[in-house]
Amino acid sequence: MTANPLTAPIERIEASAYTVPTEGPEADGTLTWDATTLVLVRIDAGGATGIGYTYADAAAAVLIRDRLAPVLYATDAAAIAARWFDMVRVLRNLGRGGLSAMAVAAVDSALWDLHAKRLSVSLARLLGPMRASIPVYGSGGFVNQSIEQLREQLEGWVQQGFERVKIKVGRDEQADLNRATEARLAIGQDVKLYVDANGAYRPKQALRMAERFAELDVSWFEEPVSSDDLAGLAEVRDRAPPEMLVSAGEYGFDLPYFRRMLESRAVDALQADATRCAGVTGFLRVDALCSAFGVPLSSHTAPSLHLPLVCAAREAVHLEWFHDHARIERMLFDGACVPQRGRLAYDDARPGLGIEFKSKDAECFKTV
């Protein structure tokens, strides 16, 4: 019997964490931070190395080393679906969400990158592309930025050809309206303006703000109330101005979370984050769920990881060009994606995710 050339036992799994300071303190409607941690996974099998990553606490790297690597060692790296369920099963008593899902995400993404590299194809090509490129929206506009910083950031994206930008809101109603007004002045009338409250408002407050934001032609209201409050989110979605899409989903870790959100008719558009919802495998399952409910899908942060996924996902409409992650990925990865005229296109000439980790450049940020 001839051996299957695609089969390859996993020879090594490594996980490391790198904490990169932000350019300055940053804040949204509910949180303030001054650094971002990237957890990187390397998997060796069949003469190739795959990489995957998540944005999580460094504890996710320890979880991968101690719980996931022993289960996966010497198993077939090409049987990605089986490996995904191996990981989910061994983490059962630790809970499916949070760090567990993020750890699975990094490993799953590395397995997909590895498989595509062994076949010498881009990950988008392996998954079967739906489109060659996808629009991006500039995402930043932190609530602690000065008006001058806000305008500079937004104007920079418009000059690069972005047709959509998003700012953070949620700390103070009047300040939120002032900043949204300044944002509209900075980008003009032809660029779409999005706002993200990160769950900071209460339902009636969110409805009041939706009416005011509509006067500025805001067309995307992200997590106006906590995504844990599905009834409140559905109320805002039902009563918001009809031209304004209500979105949420970035905190989803497993498929039941997204199903509950869609069954509750809580959103006009669903967001998913492959670094949280258990990797490439998890993201594509969310896309299938969106197809079942007829709801558009947008990716959350991590642009270089999401690019091949949204190009393959049937329901994807755009990708978030999040300032922090775009900056980190340019710093730490060769081949990190760069928008052209407001769109990102995958590169068929680069196998796998199309990126390679710059270990020497990253060493100064290593914490685990």
Order of alpha helices (4+ residues) and beta strands (2+ residues): beta-beta-beta-alpha-alpha-alpha-alpha-alpha-beta-alpha-beta-alpha-beta-alpha-beta-alpha-beta-alpha-beta-alpha-beta-alpha-beta-alpha-beta-beta-beta-alpha
